[in-house]
Amino acid sequence: MPEEEFIINVFCLIDDLFQKLFPTPLRTRGYEPKLSDSEVITIEMVGEWLGYHKDKDIWKYS
């Protein structure tokens, strides 16, 4: 499976599960985040799967 397709599949799975687990928004105050919770979790999980164990390394990869 191409890497892009893998990332999309992981995101869809995480987003569906996240919406089932947390049907109401967790954040109700503060500024609007640039990334959704599902996007952040996807970035972290795919980064770990690719072998990038630090946030700094994940962002270098992208």
N, C-alpha and C positions, 0 to 999 in steps of 0.2 A: 504494500500500500504506500503510495507517495506520502511524504511527510506532511504536506499541506492538508491532504485528505484526513490523515490521522489527527491532526490538530483540530480540524473541523468536527470530526466525530467525537473527540474527547470533549470539546466545548458543548456540543449538543447534549451529550449524556450528562455532563455536570449541570448545565442550565436546567434541564428537565428535572433532575433530582433536587437541585437547589430550590426551584419553585414549589416542588411538592413538600419539601421540608420546612420552608419558610414562605408561606403564602402571603404574608404581610411584610412590608419592607422592614428591615432591621434598623436602618438609619432613618430618622425622621427630622433631624436637625442638622444644621451646618450647611456647607456649600455642596453643590451637586458634584459628585465624584466624576472624574474623567473616564474611569473604567468601572464596569459593573462588577459585582462580587463574583459572578460566574467567570468573567474574563480573567480576573486576578487569580482565581483558583486554577483555571486552565493553564495560565502562564506558568504558575509554580509547579503544577503536576507534570506538564510536558517538559519543563526545564529539568526537573529531577530525572525523568525518564531518559532524557538526552545526556544525562551525566553532569549537568550543571547544578552544583549543590549550593551555590551562593547567588544571591540576587544580582550582584555585580556581574557575574559570569553570564547569567541569563540575558541581561540587557546588552552585553557585548555581542552575544549571538544574534540578536535581532538586528 
